[in-house]
Amino acid sequence: MTPSTIEIRPTADDARIARFAAAAIVLAVAEAAIPLPLPGVKPGLANIVILIVLLQWGWRDAVWVALLRVFAGSLLLGQFFAPGFFLALAGSLASLATLGLAMHLPRRWFGPITLSILAAFAHIGGQLVLARLWLVPHDGVFYLVPVFALAATVFGLVNGLVAGHLLRELSSAADAVTKDEPSR
């Protein structure tokens, strides 16, 4: 019998997705150390990375980064298959579905800020629906909607502003590199 080896060579896309997923995971783990005024109300810093990936490289790459963040982040935080994992997964799936639909809307009106706010509302909506169906089988959970809606608006706005700023910086850096290249 001859030994066989299987070699998997990552592509440039794989490396890019891994870098952005690592950044999102670091932000998610760092965010877990921030004291929260109310359980479930988090700034969603990793969503800045996901917005950048979405607007620079598309929905498919954003899905990979978001799901890697949820799975790896929950493993690192010791929450894999705990309720927090399922809530994060439900929020991410709802957010990704919303972003997938919103990507077909005019970019003129739906830029990083609008997309971030939509994603934040979808994320909290997905979490509330799962919480109602599984963890708190009572409609009283919906009394928290105004608090979560305010948090989604504020954090969605801030994250969208940061993502928009970083996208402009990336664009400026890419333009500078293009100008420095010699003409052929």
VENQUI-V669405 format. One record per residue. N is the residue number from 1. PHI is phi in whole degrees, 0 to 359 (none if undefined). OMEGA is omega in radians with two decimals (* if undefined). BURIAL is 1 if it has 24 or more other ideal C-beta (glycine too) atoms within 12 Angstrom, else 0. Layout:
n/phi/omega/burial
N/PHI/OMEGA/BURIAL
N/PHI/OMEGA/BURIAL
This chain:
n/phi/omega/burial
1/none/3.10/0
2/259/3.11/0
3/289/3.09/0
4/241/3.10/0
5/238/3.06/0
6/249/-3.13/0
7/243/3.11/0
8/251/3.14/0
9/257/3.11/0
10/291/3.09/0
11/274/3.07/0
12/298/3.09/0
13/297/3.12/0
14/300/-3.13/0
15/296/3.13/0
16/296/3.13/1
17/298/3.13/1
18/297/3.13/0
19/297/-3.13/0
20/291/3.09/1
21/297/3.11/1
22/299/3.11/0
23/298/3.13/1
24/294/3.13/1
25/294/3.11/1
26/300/3.13/0
27/296/3.14/1
28/294/3.14/1
29/291/3.10/0
30/297/3.14/0
31/296/3.13/1
32/296/3.13/1
33/275/-3.13/0
34/282/3.08/0
35/295/-3.09/0
36/256/3.12/0
37/289/-3.11/0
38/215/3.13/0
39/305/3.11/0
40/91/3.13/1
41/263/3.14/1
42/231/-3.13/1
43/289/3.12/1
44/68/-3.08/1
45/301/3.13/1
46/297/3.14/1
47/292/3.05/1
48/298/3.13/1
49/297/-3.11/1
50/295/3.08/1
51/297/3.12/1
52/298/3.13/1
53/298/3.13/1
54/302/-3.05/1
55/280/3.12/1
56/267/-3.00/1
57/234/3.01/1
58/105/-3.02/0
59/292/-3.11/1
60/302/3.13/0
61/294/3.11/1
62/297/3.10/1
63/298/3.12/1
64/301/-3.12/1
65/298/-3.11/1
66/296/-3.11/1
67/289/3.05/1
68/298/3.10/1
69/297/-3.12/1
70/296/-3.08/1
71/291/-3.11/1
72/292/3.12/1
73/299/3.14/1
74/291/3.07/1
75/295/-3.13/0
76/294/-3.12/0
77/270/3.14/0
78/72/-3.11/0
79/244/-3.08/0
80/299/-3.09/0
81/65/2.99/0
82/273/3.14/0
83/306/3.13/0
84/299/3.09/1
85/297/-3.10/1
86/293/3.07/1
87/294/3.11/1
88/296/3.14/1
89/294/3.12/1
90/298/3.11/1
91/297/3.14/1
92/295/3.13/1
93/296/3.10/1
94/295/3.13/1
95/295/3.13/1
96/295/3.10/1
97/297/3.12/0
98/296/3.12/1
99/295/3.09/1
100/299/3.09/0
101/286/-3.08/0
102/291/3.13/1
103/296/3.14/1
104/270/3.11/0
105/273/-3.10/0
106/300/-3.13/0
107/298/-3.14/0
108/302/-3.11/0
109/254/-3.08/0
110/238/3.11/1
111/262/-3.07/1
112/302/-3.09/1
113/291/-3.13/1
114/297/3.13/1
115/297/3.13/1
116/296/3.13/1
117/293/3.09/1
118/300/-3.14/1
119/296/3.14/1
120/296/3.10/1
121/294/3.12/1
122/295/-3.13/1
123/299/-3.11/1
124/291/3.08/1
125/297/3.10/1
126/299/3.12/1
127/293/-3.14/1
128/294/3.12/1
129/297/3.12/1
130/296/3.12/1
131/300/-3.14/1
132/293/-3.09/0
133/285/-2.98/0
134/241/-2.98/0
135/268/-3.09/0
136/233/-3.06/0
137/286/-3.14/0
138/209/-3.12/0
139/292/3.12/0
140/300/3.12/0
141/300/-3.11/0
142/283/3.02/0
143/293/3.12/0
144/277/-3.08/1
145/305/-3.14/0
146/300/3.13/0
147/294/-3.13/0
148/292/3.11/1
149/294/3.09/0
150/297/3.12/0
151/297/3.13/1
152/297/3.13/1
153/294/-3.09/0
154/294/-3.09/0
155/290/3.07/1
156/297/3.11/1
157/296/-3.11/1
158/297/-3.14/1
159/297/3.10/1
160/295/3.09/1
161/297/3.13/0
162/295/3.13/1
163/298/3.11/1
164/298/3.11/1
165/297/-3.14/0
166/295/3.09/1
167/295/3.09/1
168/296/3.10/0
169/297/3.10/0
170/298/3.13/0
171/295/3.11/0
172/296/3.13/0
173/295/3.12/0
174/293/3.10/0
175/296/3.14/0
176/295/3.11/0
177/294/-3.14/0
178/296/3.14/0
179/291/-3.11/0
180/281/-3.14/0
181/288/3.11/0
182/291/3.11/0
183/286/3.13/0
184/252/*/0
